[in-house]
Amino acid sequence: MPVALLVVLVVAAVLAIVLLEFRGEKGGRRIIAALVILALAGVTAYILLETQGQSERGSGSIATSPPATPSLPTATPSSDPSAIPSSEPTIVRYEAALPPGGYTLFRVTADGRLRGERSASFDRASMAPVDRVEASNGLVHWRTVVGALAGLSYVPGRSGPFEIREVLRWPDGTVEARLIDPGS
């Protein structure tokens, strides 16, 4: 769908430039050229974000094979406890899982006040990388990291029916995504 939109935008822009050329208007060409560049950038960003979101979507865990490691000499045991590898996973990132529908995002101050709001709606399920933020008043919110909504937060109980996924990497290299309570 975005590729078709891009083709339509480019064809419309080229036709508009040809029309302006016949009419002898030079200033309009610059505006249309700028709009074409912005449209190309927007569609490219959309395609990249959509491709990234599709590759990270899943219903439970995502298993990947660990990277190949070359043969290394056998290490001698150490009595240093910090040298023992951890068996606990590392948190890679958090993701807001958003079913299709409408949402309200907020600009949240450090002391937890909701300063501005913005509505957003999604035609289909979407994902957004977020950071967990706890305000000084204890309010937990999930601040969007990238995209048009960057800096705005999903607030449990106020933003809509979103879920939070914690993406973990285990010591063996496998990656797993777990749903967690957005209010915790």
C-alpha positions as CSV (number, residue, x, y, z in Angstrom):
1,M,0.0,0.0,0.0
2,P,2.7,2.6,0.8
3,V,4.5,1.8,-2.5
4,A,1.3,2.5,-4.4
5,L,0.8,5.7,-2.5
6,L,4.4,6.7,-3.4
7,V,3.8,6.0,-7.1
8,V,0.6,8.1,-7.1
9,L,2.3,11.0,-5.3
10,V,5.3,11.0,-7.7
11,V,3.1,10.8,-10.8
12,A,0.9,13.6,-9.5
13,A,3.9,15.8,-8.7
14,V,5.4,15.2,-12.2
15,L,2.1,16.1,-13.8
16,A,1.9,19.2,-11.7
17,I,5.5,20.2,-12.7
18,V,4.7,19.7,-16.4
19,L,1.5,21.8,-16.1
20,L,3.5,24.6,-14.3
21,E,6.2,24.4,-17.0
22,F,3.6,24.9,-19.7
23,R,2.2,27.9,-17.8
24,G,5.7,29.3,-17.3
25,E,5.5,29.3,-13.5
26,K,9.0,28.5,-12.1
27,G,8.3,29.1,-8.4
28,G,5.7,26.4,-8.2
29,R,8.2,23.8,-9.3
30,R,10.3,24.3,-6.3
31,I,7.4,23.8,-3.9
32,I,6.3,20.7,-5.7
33,A,9.8,19.3,-5.7
34,A,10.1,20.0,-2.0
35,L,6.7,18.2,-1.4
36,V,7.9,15.2,-3.5
37,I,11.1,15.0,-1.4
38,L,9.1,15.1,1.9
39,A,6.6,12.5,0.6
40,L,9.5,10.2,-0.4
41,A,11.1,10.6,3.0
42,G,7.8,10.0,4.8
43,V,6.9,6.9,2.8
44,T,10.5,5.6,3.3
45,A,10.3,6.1,7.0
46,Y,6.9,4.4,7.2
47,I,8.2,1.4,5.2
48,L,11.3,1.1,7.4
49,L,9.3,1.3,10.6
50,E,6.6,-1.1,9.3
51,T,9.3,-3.6,8.3
52,Q,11.0,-3.4,11.6
53,G,7.7,-3.8,13.5
54,Q,6.7,-6.9,11.4
55,S,10.1,-8.5,12.1
56,E,9.7,-8.0,15.8
57,R,6.0,-9.1,16.1
58,G,5.2,-12.3,17.8
59,S,2.8,-13.9,20.2
60,G,5.1,-15.2,22.8
61,S,8.8,-15.8,22.6
62,I,11.1,-15.3,19.7
63,A,13.9,-17.9,19.5
64,T,17.0,-17.1,17.6
65,S,20.1,-19.2,17.4
66,P,23.2,-18.0,19.2
67,P,25.9,-16.5,17.1
68,A,28.6,-18.9,16.1
69,T,31.7,-18.6,18.3
70,P,35.1,-19.7,17.2
71,S,37.0,-22.4,19.2
72,L,38.7,-20.8,22.2
73,P,41.2,-22.3,24.5
74,T,39.7,-23.7,27.7
75,A,39.7,-21.2,30.5
76,T,40.9,-22.2,34.0
77,P,38.3,-21.9,36.7
78,S,38.4,-18.6,38.7
79,S,37.5,-18.1,42.3
80,D,36.2,-14.6,41.4
81,P,32.3,-14.7,41.7
82,S,32.0,-11.9,39.1
83,A,33.7,-14.1,36.5
84,I,30.8,-16.7,36.7
85,P,28.4,-16.0,33.7
86,S,24.9,-14.9,34.7
87,S,22.0,-17.3,34.0
88,E,19.6,-14.3,34.1
89,P,18.4,-12.6,30.9
90,T,19.2,-9.0,30.0
91,I,16.4,-6.6,29.2
92,V,17.0,-5.4,25.6
93,R,14.0,-3.0,25.3
94,Y,10.4,-2.5,26.1
95,E,7.6,-2.3,23.5
96,A,4.1,-1.0,23.6
97,A,1.8,-3.5,21.9
98,L,-1.1,-1.6,20.4
99,P,-4.3,-3.3,19.1
100,P,-6.1,-1.4,16.3
101,G,-8.0,1.5,17.7
102,G,-7.7,5.0,19.3
103,Y,-5.2,6.0,21.9
104,T,-4.4,9.2,23.9
105,L,-0.8,9.9,24.6
106,F,0.4,12.5,27.1
107,R,3.4,14.8,27.6
108,V,4.3,13.9,31.2
109,T,6.4,16.2,33.5
110,A,9.1,14.8,35.8
111,D,6.7,15.3,38.8
112,G,4.0,13.2,37.0
113,R,1.6,15.9,35.8
114,L,0.0,15.4,32.4
115,R,0.7,18.5,30.4
116,G,-0.5,17.9,26.9
117,E,-2.3,15.2,25.1
118,R,-2.5,13.9,21.5
119,S,-4.8,11.4,20.0
120,A,-3.5,8.6,17.8
121,S,-5.3,5.8,16.0
122,F,-4.1,2.6,14.3
123,D,-5.8,0.7,11.5
124,R,-4.0,-2.5,12.5
125,A,-1.9,-3.8,15.4
126,S,1.2,-1.8,16.0
127,M,4.4,-1.8,18.1
128,A,6.3,1.1,19.5
129,P,9.7,1.0,21.3
130,V,9.2,2.7,24.7
131,D,11.1,3.5,27.9
132,R,9.7,2.9,31.3
133,V,9.6,6.2,33.3
134,E,8.5,6.7,36.9
135,A,7.7,10.2,37.9
136,S,8.5,11.6,41.3
137,N,4.8,11.2,42.3
138,G,5.1,7.4,41.5
139,L,3.2,7.6,38.1
140,V,4.6,4.9,35.8
141,H,4.3,5.8,32.1
142,W,5.8,4.5,28.9
143,R,7.5,7.1,26.8
144,T,7.7,6.5,23.0
145,V,11.3,6.5,21.9
146,V,11.1,7.0,18.1
147,G,8.7,8.2,15.4
148,A,6.1,10.9,15.1
149,L,5.0,10.2,18.7
150,A,8.5,10.3,20.3
151,G,8.5,11.9,23.7
152,L,4.8,11.3,24.3
153,S,3.8,8.6,26.8
154,Y,1.2,5.9,27.2
155,V,-0.3,6.1,30.7
156,P,-2.0,3.0,32.1
157,G,-5.7,3.6,32.6
158,R,-5.7,6.8,30.6
159,S,-4.3,6.0,27.1
160,G,-6.3,3.0,26.0
161,P,-5.9,-0.8,25.9
162,F,-2.2,-1.1,25.4
163,E,0.2,-3.9,26.6
164,I,3.9,-3.7,27.4
165,R,6.3,-6.4,26.2
166,E,9.7,-6.8,27.9
167,V,12.2,-8.1,25.3
168,L,14.9,-10.2,27.0
169,R,18.2,-11.7,25.7
170,W,19.3,-14.9,27.5
171,P,23.0,-15.7,28.0
172,D,22.8,-18.3,25.2
173,G,21.7,-15.6,22.7
174,T,18.0,-16.5,22.5
175,V,15.6,-13.6,22.6
176,E,12.2,-13.7,24.3
177,A,9.3,-11.2,24.7
178,R,7.1,-11.3,27.8
179,L,4.0,-9.3,28.6
180,I,4.4,-7.3,31.8
181,D,2.0,-5.2,33.8
182,P,2.0,-1.6,32.4
183,G,1.4,-0.2,35.8
184,S,4.4,-1.8,37.5
